[in-house]
Amino acid sequence: MNLNCLPKLDPKSVKFDHSFVFDAHNHDLRQLITRWRGTVVERTELGFAVTGWQKSIYHFGGLNRKVPIVVGLLLDEKGRIRSLKIDERSEGSQGKRCDFACLETLCGEKLTGTDLAELGARVSSAPDVKCLHLFEILSACSSFYGTLKAQGRTDGTEQEYIAIRPERGGLVSCSAHEILGRRDETQIRLEHRMPPGLNTQNLAETLDAVVTVRYNGEDSFTEELHAFDFETVYAQLNRLFSKCHHREKAYFGLKGRVRFFNSPSMVGLFLLTISHSGVSGLITRAWKIEKILHWLQTGYGKNPCKGFGG
């Protein structure tokens, strides 16, 4: 797979023009799921400008859904949030039902004056900002800004791209992550030994598979997955991606809680891909997969987002 998909980021222009997010990767229909995210921090005369984004694209049968969201933060000299803006072109998983103007006001009032590096003390989970995507973006901004601050840097960029596609008897994901000019590539291949069973929500409840992980073109490790209920499927996938996350942190020389990674989302994206392969139909399949997508993005049905009237 060609992973030359990470553009050169110019901090001086990124804060003024977010078009690069909304225009990128729109026409690649070969992948079932793609996700591109990143963070840019620039020193300014009044403090710092931080831009964070996440763009997911789903191709599920008759469903082609783009979910681009861009957040701009201005900080004072001490790193405290002065303003928070969500680009008006942003779209959530619920389309027009996602009220970003409301979210911008809510988050601006809640977070103004907060030290971005200490954001976790005010925002510890998605319900705190009423949107999973916004929580992920803000967490990444906070984590990356904090990493730069700890290293004595005043600006820098990081970005990550992942593509997932089903294959005969399994699925494969390929990703590239670039942090401060250093790049890492990961391939994860899951091969079923037995077809996975789906429950009444069309989520995997049985899994018998072998996973092979490669880093930068070299074999890293192989892991077997055996599960007979959804909770165990989830737990084993979560353990797998936790292992990958810690390996990638070590490669970049990062320690502690690092939030500017796609790793926390990978379990849900793999579950979606497994479900897509096991559900029949075209439009019907797209409708069923979108229901799963909404269920995953609202904390497994527990935390309503603005799109669900929360």
Helices and strands as residue ranges (DSSP letters): H 11-14, H 19-23, E 33-43, E 48-60, E 63-75, E 81-86, H 100-111, G 116-121, G 126-128, H 132-150, E 156-167, E 170-179, E 182-198, E 204-215, E 218-227, H 230-251, H 263-278, H 283-297, G 306-308
